[in-house]
Amino acid sequence: MHCTNCDNTTDFSLTLAHTFPVGTPVSDGPPAVSLTLQCRRCDSLAVDGDPLETLRDYL
């Protein structure tokens, strides 16, 4: 993976967000989950890579 903004290939952050609406019945479906890769050098989200694959590698 690499940052398309600054060409970084080694320093990234992986963010896992788990959200659910308050006051909505559970029967309306599961909570939303999102994964984001961010360059730690320039804070860009323009990272060419697969966040899910990165999470698998981390675990």
C-alpha positions in Angstrom: 0.0 0.0 0.0 1.1 3.6 -0.5 -0.1 7.1 0.0 -1.1 8.7 -3.4 -0.4 12.1 -1.9 3.2 11.8 -0.6 4.2 8.3 -1.8 4.7 7.0 1.8 4.8 3.2 1.9 5.5 2.5 5.6 3.6 4.7 8.1 -0.2 4.4 8.2 -3.0 4.4 10.7 -6.0 2.0 10.5 -9.2 3.2 12.1 -12.1 0.9 13.0 -15.3 2.7 13.7 -18.4 0.9 15.1 -21.5 3.1 15.1 -25.2 2.5 15.8 -28.1 5.0 15.9 -29.5 5.6 19.4 -33.2 5.0 19.8 -33.4 2.7 16.8 -34.6 -0.9 17.4 -32.0 -3.6 17.0 -34.3 -5.3 14.6 -33.6 -2.5 12.0 -30.3 -4.2 11.3 -26.7 -4.5 12.5 -24.6 -1.5 13.5 -22.4 0.1 10.8 -18.7 -0.7 10.8 -16.1 1.2 8.8 -12.4 0.8 8.2 -10.2 3.7 7.2 -6.5 3.8 6.2 -4.8 7.2 6.8 -1.2 8.3 6.0 0.6 9.2 9.2 3.1 11.4 7.3 0.6 13.8 5.6 -2.8 12.8 7.2 -4.2 12.0 3.8 -7.0 9.5 3.3 -5.8 9.0 -0.3 -4.2 5.6 0.5 -4.0 2.9 -2.2 -4.6 -0.2 -0.2 -7.3 -2.5 1.2 -8.2 -1.6 4.8 -9.8 -5.1 5.4 -6.6 -6.8 4.3 -4.6 -4.5 6.5 -6.7 -5.5 9.5 -6.3 -9.2 8.7 -2.5 -8.7 8.6 -2.6 -6.9 12.0 -4.7 -9.5 13.7 
